[in-house]
Structure formats: structure tokens, C-alpha cells
Amino acid sequence: LTGKPGIGGLVGYTLEYWGRPHSQWTGTVVVKVRVNTRGRIIEAHCVGGTGGAYAHPSVRRYCEQETLKSAFSVPKNTTTEGVGTVTWRFVD
């Protein structure tokens, strides 16, 4: 299963590019992110989730790694870093 991203808490940000985590289990993995003023994710840590995908540490790590490969377009005149979440959904 390929993860599909959703974002939360980053008002005005658009997910421009995202990694492609895979899992054989369904569920979600929620990754807290810190985004710099250029839209690059500079920190990614798993903070929650559901189902088999979240239950497996290797899937959580993989989602963190793939999240770090992602990038956002940022609102104009952004001068501070953004903090929010990326939720990876693994469904049949």
C-alpha cells in the first residue's frame, strides 16, 4: 500500500512534493513536522496513528524518512518556520 498524505496545522501551506512510503498494513501514521521558510521539512517525528501501519516501528520510521523528502510551497512573505502534521493514510 502506498501512503497518501494529508496536512494539518499549516494554514496557507500547500504540499508541493511528497515522499512515497509503503506499508503492507492499513492505518495511519501522523508525523509532526517543522517547515523552514523555503518550504523544506527540517524535522519529522511520529506522534500518533492507527492500525497496523502505526503498530510497526519500521513503518513509522519509514514515514518519518519519506516525510523529510517532502516539500511545501509557503505563503508569501513567510519569515518564520511552520509547525504542523502530515498524516499518511494506508488503505486497501
Secondary structure, DSSP 8 states (H G I E B T S, - for coil): -B-EEEEES-TT-EEEE----B-SS-EEEEEEEEE-TTSBEEEEEEEEEEHHHHH-HHHHHHHHHHHHT-EEE--TT--S-EEEEEEEEE--
